C-alpha cells in the first residue's frame, strides 16, 4: 500500500505540473535539425549550455541558447559505416558520431566537461569542446553511458550510470574519486547484462543523499526500480523494485516530495 501511494502521488503531482507547463510559451532555440538526446547547463555559469545529439556530436551555447556552436568531433568515436546522405533515413540520423547520451560539467569550470556515449564510453574536454580525449581509463571501451553525476563539492568524485548496450555486460553504476583515473563498479547496485542505470541524482545541497534509477535491459517482465544511499554511495538500499524508474526529480524545498517517470508494463507510462 505504501508503494502504491507513492505511485499515485507521483502521478497526481505531475498531472498538476503538466497543466501549469502547457499554459506557458515555448520557443525553439535550435540548433535546427539536431536530434538532441542530452542537455546540461553549467552550474558555474547558466549562460553556458551543452547539448548532445544522436549522431552529430556536441553543440555549445555561451549566451543562454541564443546562438550555438558545434564542438569539435576530433577523437570522437565514429560509426563503422557512415550514415551521411542516406536517402532512406530521417535527417536527424545523418552523421557519423556515436550518440552523446550524457553530459556532465565541472561545477567550478564551465569549460571542463565529460560526455558519455552509447557504446563507446567516456570522453573529456578541458577547453569547452575544442578538443576531446578518451577517458575510459579502467572502463570497458564499449560501455554505454546514460548518466553522469559530478559531486558539486568535490568535482573529482563522480558516478556514471551505464546500460547494457547491444547485449554487452557492462550495465551498472561506476564511481571514481580521483577525477576518472580509476573507476570502480559499485557491486551493491544491480549490474551486468540485464540492468541499466537510468538516472543519478541527489537531494539539493546534500551529496551524501543519492538516488539511482534502475531498469531491466532485454527482459520486459523483469522489473527494477530505485535505490538510495545516505552516505555518499558507500552503501545502498532498495526503495522500490516493482517497476523501472527512468527519471527522478526532487523538490529542492522538500526532499520528501519527488516526481518520477516509471514504466509499469505493456507500454503503460506514468509520471
Buried (B, 14 or more C-beta within 10 A) or exposed (E): EEEEEBBEBBBEBBEEEEEEEEEEEEEEEBBEEBBBBBEBBBBEBEEBBBBBBBBBBBBBBBEEBEEBEBBBBEEBBBBEEEBEEEEEEEEBBBBBBBBBBBBBBBBEBBBBBBBBBBBBBBBBBBEBBEEBEBBBBEBBEBBBBBBBBBBBEEBEBBBBBBBBBEEBBBBBBBBBBEBBEEBEBBEBBBBEBBBBBBBBBBBEEEBBBBBBBBBBBEEEEEBBBBBBBBEBBEEBEEBBBBBBBBBBBBEEEEBEEBBBBBBEEEEEEBB
